[in-house]
Amino acid sequence: VDMLKSGSTTAHIDTSHLLTVADCIENGREIPQPVRPAQTTAPEPELPAEETPVIIGSVSIAPILFRIASEEAAEHVRGLRTYLAELQEAAAPVVSYDFMRAAHTLAGVNRTMGFLTIAELAYALEQWLEARINKHGTVNHAQLDLLNAVITRLDAQCVAVRNREEPKSQEELIARL
């Protein structure tokens, strides 16, 4: 019965007890109780050893999440560099929504991981960019230099995290934004 309940249709079913019971019923004899073999428990499968969490300052994060988030952060910093290059090459630079969104996502990834110093600078950049999306004449050369300094610092902070070093606060750049 257990084999049938488990869905097994290929296992050999020992019917000898059933035949004995049927014979006892037919001939009016006492039905013997089946002898169940001692149940042996299979050894527990060995679980993979837990990976040691990545610890940077006060942040402790699972290695897989660290890897994924670090790669994503690097990708968004590259995006920020690309959008900045487009602004620098334009005759009349205009901030795109995608530029702001890259800063927004970088802030979110780092806030999720617990690296608030990166999240705060990326958020300040996001706010600065959002105020200028699709507005002509709102970005000058000095501001392009500021954007370059901010993105360079965000890149350095993300590299520090990948190197398992605590990123430094950037209050001065945040104030300039």
Helices and strands as residue ranges (DSSP letters): H 2-5, H 16-27, E 54-56, E 59-61, H 63-89, H 97-113, H 116-130, H 141-162, H 171-176
